[in-house]
Amino acid sequence: MNRIFGTSASKKPKPSLQDAIASTDARIGSIEVKVKKLDGELARYKEQMSKLRNGPGKDAIQQRALRTLKQKRMYEGQLNQLAQQTFNMESAALTTDNLRNTMATVDAMKVANKEMRKQYGKIDIDKIETMHYDMEDLLEQANEIQESLGRSYAVPDEIDEADLEAELDALQLVEEEEGTSYLADINKVPDFVDEPPVEMADAPSKEAIKTSA
């Protein structure tokens, strides 16, 4: 029996939504051709009736024009139905694509969320906080070391600026009263020398050296 009538496996696959849209578009194209043909016939009947007087001949052509117009209206109705069907199928296809893209996005987000949980699971927040505290302690110790190295020696901790200015003014006044220091004149004999240096007795004079010469 299966050899005669075939099996269910030999059935053709069901058409997809895109196949249905393409088939409907083809039917629309075929009907549009028929409508254009009927428009041509109506134009010819109209031209013939314009040339004839009222009578049986004109009435016969008018009946043909009415039948042609009825066929045209029927095809136009089919075109409207097919156009609506195409619109509905295209809307369904667009909705399907959007759902497919949405599901793909959701799947990607699930994978990313799983990976993020896996990565963040390796991080210990307590260890990070402890590291911050250790860094703060190290910075405080470094500041203390810098302050210790920069400490001045043999200088009072508190110095009155007014006293320093008064002492500086006193030094300037002393310099004005004493005048130029003896160090400015190299040839001037210091005040603490009472007598000029005494020449040695044994040393020959310049005149004796000249006479002997």
C-alpha positions, 0 to 999 in steps of 0.5 A: 500500500505504501508503494502505491499511495506513498508515505507521509515522509514524501509530503512536501514541506509546508510553505513558509511565510515568505513563500506565502508572501511571494505567492500572493504578490505573484497573484496580485501581479497577474490580476493587475495585468487583467485589470489593465486589459479590461481598462483597454477594452473599456476605453475602446467601447467608450470610443465606439459609443461616442461615434454611434447614435442611440439604437440597438448597436450602441445598446449592445456595445454598452452592455459589453462595456457594463460586463467589462466594468463588472469584471474590472470591479471584481478584480479590483476587489480581489486586489484589495483583499490580496493587498491586505493579506500581503500587509498582514503577512508582512506584519507577521513576518516583521513581528517574527523577526523582531521576536527572533532578534529579541530572543537572540539579545536575551540569550546574549545577555544571559551569557554575558550575565553568567560570565560577569557573575563568574568573573566577579565571583573571583573578587573578594571585596574584603580584600580590596577594602583591606588593601585600601586601608593598608595604602592609607597607612603607608601614605601616612607613614610616608608623610611622617618620614618626610616631615621627620627628614625635613625638620630643622636643627638648632632653630627655635620652633617659634621665632617672632618675626618682629624681633628678627626685623628689629635685629636686622634694622640694628645691623644696618644702623651699625654698618652705617655708623662704622662706615666701610670695613677695613677688609675693603682696603687690603693695604690698610694696617689693622688697628691692633698693630702698634708698631711697624715690623722691625728689620733684622740686624743681620740682614744686609741693607740695599746700599751695602749690596750696591757698594759690594757690587 
